[in-house]
Amino acid sequence: MKIGLAQINTTVGDLAGNQKLILDAYQSLVSQGAELVVYPELAVCGYPPRDLLFKRRFVPDQLASLEQIANQIGDAPAVIGFVEANETQSGRDFFNSAAFCQNGKIQQIGRKSLLPTYDVFDEDRYFEPADLPLVFTWQDQKVGVTICEDIWGNTDISRERYPHAPVEYLKEQNLDLHINLSASPWHWGGKGEQREGLVSAASKACGCPTVYVNAVGGNDELIFDGRSMVSNSQGQIISGLSAFAADQAVVDLESTTASLAETFRQELMHNIEDALVLGLRDYVHKSGFKKALIGLSGGIDSAVVAAIAAKALGPENVTGVSLPSAISSDHSKSDAKDLAENLGIDFHTVAIADIVASAEDTLSPLTAGYGRDVTEENIQARARGLLLMALSNKLGALLLTTGNKSELAVGYCTLYGDMCGGLAVISDLPKTKVFELSRFMNRDKPTIPVNTIEKPPSAELRPDQKDEDSLPPYDILDGILEGYVEKGMSTKDLIEQGYDPDVVKDMIRKVDLNEYKRKQAAPGLKLTPLAFGVGRRIPIVQRYVS
């Protein structure tokens, strides 16, 4: 049997655009010999639709789109993810479903059993779970259909989160084929390897091939990496599609040799670079922008963001602006200029010394008698934010913020200053990984100036300022933050790991005190198992000390 894998990049709510992607992929794959075509989870409306589901016309319009798609499906069937209305009078209003379409009609419907409600997922808010996965017969083949989380409930492999596992039921059904439609976002920490293990285990359990088709593309903060795959009945991966790119393939289930895309398995830094490029490109384009604007400080963070933007959007669509103050170093100005030249992006310099002086003078009647402190430092950052936002408005370019996860965690950033912007590109990338990524991006040629990478990090908001004046070395800080933010470790836990007690207490205090800043930050692209965003819901006003 030849199966078509349609790894398409859908946009949430773009029913017409998604419909075209679905039908174009169908025609292409069938023309290549596919006898059955499989799509990702909720392909008709895009994933995750979230509260769009509560708009009165959204689900009916989406169902009408599915009917139009089904009308175009011929003898070769297609399995397509969609939102089904719950016509019963009990439970949630919708099902997360898969339609088996053939000869112009929806012939079968399968529903998702396990609804993830953790981290970035909140499916129990919207969907009613199915009791059992769909099993049906097609061309004398017994087929089972699961949807994403349904294969994560296999307690031999994954989390013991659910009272039953659909795969355990399918084991007893003597299947000839198992299909899984997924929308599984990427983060580092072995997500790809974990998925391979789950797909392989499902095939071994069911004694048949598993066809796993995953979503690809950026939708808000989530980045879907694709990597659709097929495993044979022995659990061997015989086909793997591209990572972080739309892709399609016709896979012969009888094949005895593996065919894996070059990017199906790749090193971490390559994954991070590709994820950021895809996430940024889709956020910009799906939001209706074509161009991006970046404040270039001459530092490592803005350099990495600019390099990602140039790769994602093309250098002709990126503008870098240097905004030196009276205390900005010569190397910061020259490093910013060199970076722009290396990337081939448009570059301008707008001095802010006069604006800062004017603001300080205007405030002087109210601030007389107070010494200079962080107030004056933040005026510089906010002057830059003011000008960059004005340019964003005038040029119609999305302003990208450049803060990293380490800074955002401890509040080493200025609200309404360097936090201004529409997307926080590297807000889930710790500072140590920013340096590592910069060196990786220079693997072919030194795009990011060597001086930018090697000089001590500085916000340059006061003379001779260095980040380590206020923070511990970043390798220490990032270790503490990973433990506290991502792993939920306590002060005692971290101290027992060997970190200095005073440093641990100070950094944890800073993390907790700056929750209010993060709530006002631009959305950021998720890279780690736990990002600042919809997956982390810490109260701003709270007094718990861990």
C-alpha positions in Angstrom: 0.0 0.0 0.0 1.2 3.5 -0.9 0.4 6.3 1.6 0.7 10.0 0.9 2.0 12.1 3.8 0.8 15.7 3.5 2.9 17.7 6.0 1.3 21.1 5.3 1.8 24.5 7.0 -1.7 25.7 7.9 -2.7 29.1 9.4 -5.3 29.2 12.2 -8.6 30.4 10.9 -7.5 30.7 7.2 -10.2 28.3 6.0 -9.8 29.1 2.3 -6.0 29.0 2.4 -5.9 25.8 4.4 -8.5 24.2 2.0 -6.2 25.1 -1.0 -3.2 23.5 0.8 -5.2 20.3 1.5 -6.5 19.9 -2.0 -3.2 20.8 -3.7 -1.4 18.3 -1.6 -4.1 15.7 -2.4 -3.8 16.2 -6.2 0.0 16.1 -6.0 0.2 12.9 -3.9 -2.5 11.0 -5.8 -0.7 11.8 -9.0 2.4 10.2 -7.5 0.6 7.0 -6.8 -0.8 7.6 -3.3 -3.7 5.2 -2.5 -4.5 7.1 0.8 -3.5 10.6 1.9 -3.1 11.6 5.5 -3.1 15.2 7.0 -2.2 16.7 10.4 -4.5 17.2 13.3 -7.2 20.0 12.8 -5.8 20.7 9.3 -9.0 22.3 8.1 -8.9 25.2 10.7 -5.3 25.1 11.8 -3.9 24.3 15.3 -4.5 25.5 17.9 -7.8 27.4 17.2 -8.3 28.2 20.9 -11.2 30.5 21.6 -12.0 31.0 18.0 -14.1 27.9 18.6 -16.5 30.0 20.6 -17.3 32.3 17.8 -20.7 31.3 16.6 -19.8 30.9 12.9 -16.4 29.5 13.2 -17.1 25.8 13.5 -20.1 25.8 11.0 -17.9 27.7 8.5 -15.1 25.2 9.1 -17.5 22.3 8.6 -18.7 23.8 5.4 -15.0 24.0 4.3 -14.6 20.3 5.1 -17.6 19.4 3.0 -16.1 21.3 0.1 -12.9 19.4 0.5 -14.6 16.1 0.7 -16.4 16.8 -2.5 -13.0 17.0 -4.2 -11.8 13.7 -2.8 -11.9 10.8 -5.3 -11.4 7.1 -5.0 -8.2 7.5 -3.1 -9.4 8.5 0.4 -8.0 11.2 2.6 -7.9 11.4 6.4 -8.2 15.0 7.5 -8.3 16.6 10.9 -11.2 19.0 11.7 -13.4 20.3 14.6 -16.7 18.4 14.9 -19.7 19.9 16.6 -21.0 17.8 19.5 -24.6 17.3 18.7 -25.4 15.5 21.9 -26.6 17.5 24.9 -23.8 16.5 27.2 -20.1 17.4 27.6 -18.1 20.0 25.7 -19.5 21.5 22.5 -16.9 20.0 20.2 -14.8 17.0 19.3 -11.2 17.0 18.0 -11.9 14.7 15.0 -10.6 13.1 11.9 -12.7 12.7 8.7 -12.1 9.7 6.4 -13.2 11.1 3.1 -13.7 9.2 -0.2 -15.7 9.6 -3.4 -17.0 13.0 -2.6 -18.3 12.2 0.9 -17.2 11.9 4.6 -17.4 8.2 5.1 -16.1 7.8 8.7 -15.3 10.0 11.6 -12.8 9.3 14.4 -12.5 11.3 17.6 -9.6 12.1 19.9 -9.7 10.3 23.2 -6.9 11.8 25.2 -7.1 15.6 25.6 -3.9 17.3 26.7 -4.4 19.9 29.4 -0.9 20.9 30.5 1.8 23.4 29.4 0.6 25.1 26.2 -2.4 22.7 25.8 -5.9 23.4 27.0 -8.0 21.0 25.0 -10.3 20.0 27.9 -11.6 23.6 27.7 -13.1 22.9 24.2 -13.4 19.2 23.4 -15.3 16.2 24.6 -13.1 13.1 24.7 -14.0 9.9 22.7 -14.4 6.7 24.6 -12.4 4.7 22.0 -10.5 5.4 18.8 -12.0 4.8 15.4 -11.5 1.3 13.8 -13.0 0.5 10.4 -12.4 -1.6 7.3 -11.3 -0.2 4.0 -10.3 -2.4 1.0 -10.1 -5.5 3.3 -7.7 -3.6 5.5 -8.5 -3.0 9.2 -7.6 0.6 10.0 -7.3 2.4 13.3 -7.2 6.2 13.7 -5.7 8.1 16.6 -5.1 11.8 17.1 -1.8 13.2 18.5 -2.0 12.7 22.3 -3.7 9.3 21.9 -0.4 7.6 21.3 1.2 9.6 24.2 -1.0 7.6 26.6 1.0 4.4 26.2 2.2 4.1 29.8 5.1 1.8 28.8 6.6 4.7 26.9 5.3 8.0 28.2 3.6 9.8 31.1 1.1 8.0 33.3 -1.4 10.8 32.9 -4.6 9.0 31.7 -6.8 6.2 33.0 -6.7 4.3 29.7 -4.5 4.2 26.6 -6.1 4.0 23.1 -3.1 2.0 21.9 -3.9 -0.6 24.4 -7.4 -1.0 22.9 -5.9 -1.0 19.3 -3.6 -3.9 20.3 -6.6 -6.2 20.4 -8.1 -5.1 17.1 -5.8 -7.0 14.7 -5.1 -3.9 12.7 -3.5 -3.8 9.3 -2.8 0.0 9.5 -2.6 2.6 12.2 -2.9 6.3 11.4 -2.1 9.2 13.8 -2.8 12.8 12.9 -0.7 15.2 15.0 -0.1 18.8 15.9 2.9 18.3 18.2 5.0 21.5 18.7 8.7 21.3 19.0 11.0 22.1 21.9 14.5 21.0 22.7 15.1 18.2 25.1 14.7 15.1 22.9 11.1 15.8 21.6 12.0 14.2 18.2 13.5 11.1 19.7 10.6 10.8 22.0 8.1 10.9 19.1 10.1 8.3 17.2 9.9 6.0 20.3 6.1 6.5 20.6 5.4 5.8 16.9 7.7 2.8 17.0 6.1 1.5 20.1 2.6 2.0 18.6 3.5 -0.1 15.6 5.0 -2.9 17.8 1.9 -2.9 20.0 -0.5 -3.0 17.1 1.6 -5.3 14.9 1.1 -3.1 11.9 2.6 0.0 10.3 2.0 3.4 11.8 1.6 6.5 9.6 2.2 9.6 11.7 1.6 13.0 10.1 2.6 16.1 12.1 1.8 19.8 11.6 4.6 22.2 10.5 4.9 25.9 10.8 4.6 28.7 13.4 1.3 29.7 14.9 1.7 32.4 17.6 4.4 31.2 20.0 4.3 27.6 19.0 6.6 26.1 16.4 5.6 22.8 14.7 8.5 21.0 13.3 6.8 18.4 11.0 9.1 15.3 11.0 6.1 13.2 9.9 7.1 9.5 9.7 6.1 6.0 9.0 7.2 2.9 11.0 6.7 -0.7 9.9 5.1 -3.4 11.9 8.5 -4.1 13.6 8.7 -0.5 14.8 11.5 0.5 12.4 11.2 4.0 11.0 11.1 3.6 7.2 10.3 7.2 6.2 10.9 10.6 7.8 10.0 13.9 6.4 11.8 17.3 6.7 12.0 19.3 9.9 10.7 22.9 10.0 9.5 22.8 6.4 6.3 21.9 4.5 6.9 18.5 2.9 5.1 15.6 1.3 6.0 12.1 0.3 4.4 8.8 -1.0 5.6 6.0 1.2 5.3 2.3 0.2 4.5 0.4 3.4 6.2 -2.7 1.9 9.5 -0.8 1.6 12.5 -2.6 3.2 14.8 0.5 3.1 14.5 3.7 5.2 14.2 7.0 3.5 14.8 9.9 5.8 15.0 13.6 4.9 18.4 15.2 5.7 16.9 17.3 8.4 14.7 14.6 10.0 17.5 14.1 12.6 19.9 17.0 13.2 22.0 18.6 15.9 20.4 20.9 18.5 21.8 24.2 17.3 20.6 23.4 13.8 17.1 22.7 15.2 17.2 26.0 17.2 18.2 28.0 14.1 15.6 26.4 11.9 12.9 26.7 14.5 13.6 30.4 15.0 13.7 31.1 11.3 10.4 29.3 10.7 8.7 30.8 13.8 9.7 34.3 12.9 8.8 34.0 9.2 5.4 32.6 9.9 4.6 35.1 12.7 5.5 38.0 10.4 3.8 36.7 7.2 0.7 35.2 8.9 0.2 38.5 10.8 0.2 40.4 7.5 3.7 42.0 7.7 6.5 41.7 5.1 9.3 43.6 6.8 11.0 43.6 10.2 12.8 46.3 12.2 15.5 45.8 14.8 17.4 48.0 17.1 21.1 47.1 16.7 23.1 47.7 19.9 26.3 46.0 18.7 25.6 43.3 21.3 25.1 39.6 20.8 21.3 39.4 21.2 20.4 42.0 18.6 23.0 40.5 16.3 21.5 37.0 16.5 17.9 38.3 16.1 19.0 40.3 13.0 20.7 37.3 11.5 17.6 35.1 12.1 15.4 37.9 10.5 17.6 38.2 7.4 17.4 34.5 6.9 13.7 34.3 7.6 12.5 37.3 5.6 15.4 38.1 3.2 17.9 40.9 4.0 16.0 43.3 1.7 13.1 43.1 4.2 15.0 43.9 7.3 16.0 47.3 8.7 18.6 47.7 11.5 18.8 50.9 13.4 21.7 51.9 15.7 20.6 54.3 18.5 23.7 55.4 20.3 23.5 57.5 23.4 26.2 59.8 24.9 27.8 56.8 26.6 27.7 54.3 23.8 31.1 52.8 23.0 32.7 53.1 19.6 32.9 49.3 19.3 29.1 49.0 19.8 28.5 51.4 16.9 31.0 49.8 14.6 29.9 46.3 15.5 26.3 47.2 14.6 27.4 48.7 11.3 29.6 45.7 10.5 26.8 43.3 11.3 24.4 45.1 8.9 27.0 45.1 6.2 27.6 41.4 6.6 23.9 40.6 6.5 23.2 43.0 3.6 20.3 44.7 5.5 19.3 48.3 5.4 21.1 50.3 8.2 20.6 53.7 9.8 22.0 55.5 12.8 19.7 57.7 15.0 21.5 59.4 17.9 19.4 59.7 21.1 21.7 61.9 23.3 19.6 65.1 22.7 16.3 63.3 23.4 17.7 61.8 26.6 19.1 65.2 27.8 15.8 66.9 27.0 13.8 64.3 28.9 16.1 64.6 31.9 15.9 68.4 31.7 12.1 68.3 31.5 11.8 66.1 34.6 14.4 68.0 36.6 11.9 70.2 38.5 10.4 67.0 39.9 13.6 65.0 40.3 15.8 67.7 41.9 17.5 66.4 45.0 17.4 62.8 43.9 20.7 61.2 42.9 21.2 59.6 39.5 20.1 55.9 39.4 18.3 53.4 37.2 15.8 56.1 36.2 18.2 57.8 34.0 19.4 54.5 32.6 15.8 53.6 31.7 15.2 56.9 30.0 17.8 55.8 27.4 16.1 52.5 26.8 12.7 54.1 26.6 13.9 56.8 24.1 15.1 53.9 21.9 11.7 52.2 22.3 9.9 55.4 21.4 11.9 56.0 18.2 11.8 52.3 17.1 8.0 52.1 17.6 7.6 55.3 15.6 9.7 53.8 12.8 7.7 50.6 13.0 4.5 52.6 12.4 5.9 54.7 9.6 7.6 51.8 7.7 4.9 49.2 8.3 7.6 46.9 9.7 7.2 44.6 12.7 9.6 45.6 15.5 11.4 42.6 16.9 12.5 42.7 20.5 15.9 41.2 21.2 15.9 40.2 24.9 16.9 36.6 25.8 15.4 34.3 28.4 18.0 34.9 31.1 17.4 38.7 31.0 13.6 38.3 30.9 13.7 35.9 33.8 15.4 38.3 36.2 13.9 41.5 34.8 17.2 42.7 33.4 15.2 44.6 30.7 13.3 47.9 30.6 9.5 47.9 30.4 8.4 50.2 27.5 12.1 50.4 26.5 14.0 47.4 25.0 10.9 45.3 25.6 8.9 47.3 23.0 8.0 45.3 19.9 5.6 42.8 18.3 7.6 39.6 18.7 10.3 38.5 21.2 12.3 36.2 19.0 14.8 34.8 21.4 12.9 35.3 24.7 13.0 31.5 25.3 16.7 31.2 24.5 19.1 31.4 27.5 22.1 33.7 27.2 24.6 30.8 27.1 22.6 29.3 24.2 22.6 32.7 22.4 26.4 32.6 22.4 26.4 29.0 21.2 23.9 29.8 18.4 25.9 32.8 17.3 29.0 30.6 16.8 26.9 28.0 15.0 25.5 30.7 12.6 29.1 31.7 11.8 29.9 28.1 10.8 30.3 29.0 7.1 31.4 32.6 7.3 31.7 35.2 10.1 28.4 36.9 9.6 28.1 38.0 13.3 31.3 40.1 14.1 33.8 38.2 16.2 34.1 41.1 18.6 30.3 41.0 19.2 30.7 37.4 20.4 33.8 37.8 22.4 33.3 41.1 24.3 31.7 41.1 27.7 28.0 41.5 27.6 26.7 45.0 28.5 23.5 47.0 28.5 25.6 50.2 28.1 23.2 52.3 30.1 26.0 53.7 32.2 29.7 54.1 31.7 31.8 50.9 31.7 28.7 48.8 32.6 28.9 45.0 32.4 26.1 42.5 32.9 28.1 40.8 35.6 27.9 44.0 37.7 24.3 43.0 38.4 24.1 39.3 37.6 26.3 36.2 38.2 28.1 34.7 35.2 25.6 33.5 32.7 26.6 29.9 32.9 25.7 30.0 36.6 22.6 32.1 36.1 21.3 29.8 33.4 21.8 26.8 35.5 19.8 28.4 38.4 17.1 29.5 36.0 16.7 26.1 34.4 16.3 24.5 37.8 13.9 27.1 39.2 11.8 28.1 36.2 11.7 24.9 34.1 12.1 22.2 36.7 10.3 23.7 39.6 13.3 23.3 42.0 13.3 25.1 45.3 16.0 27.4 46.9 17.1 24.4 49.0 17.3 22.1 45.9 19.5 24.6 44.1 21.8 25.2 47.0 22.2 21.4 47.4 23.4 21.4 43.8 26.3 23.5 44.8 25.1 27.0 43.9 26.0 29.9 46.2 23.1 30.4 48.7 23.1 34.2 48.4 23.2 34.1 44.6 20.3 31.6 44.5 18.1 33.6 46.8 18.8 36.9 44.9 18.1 35.4 41.5 14.9 33.7 42.7 13.7 36.9 44.2 14.4 38.7 40.9 12.4 36.1 39.0 9.4 36.4 41.3 9.5 40.2 41.4 9.5 40.6 37.6 6.5 38.5 36.8 4.7 41.8 36.0 7.2 42.6 33.3 6.8 39.3 31.6 3.0 39.7 31.5 3.5 42.8 29.4 6.1 41.4 27.1 5.7 40.7 23.5 4.8 37.0 22.7 7.9 34.9 22.3 8.8 31.8 20.3 8.8 28.7 22.4 12.0 26.6 22.3 12.4 25.1 25.8 10.1 22.6 27.6 8.7 25.5 29.6 8.7 29.0 28.2 7.4 32.3 29.6 4.0 32.5 28.0 0.7 30.6 27.9 2.3 27.4 29.4 3.5 29.2 32.6 0.8 30.8 34.7 2.3 32.3 37.8 0.3 35.0 39.6 1.8 38.5 39.6 0.6 39.1 43.2 1.7 36.2 45.4 3.9 35.8 48.4 5.1 32.2 48.3 8.9 31.9 48.9 10.2 28.5 47.7 
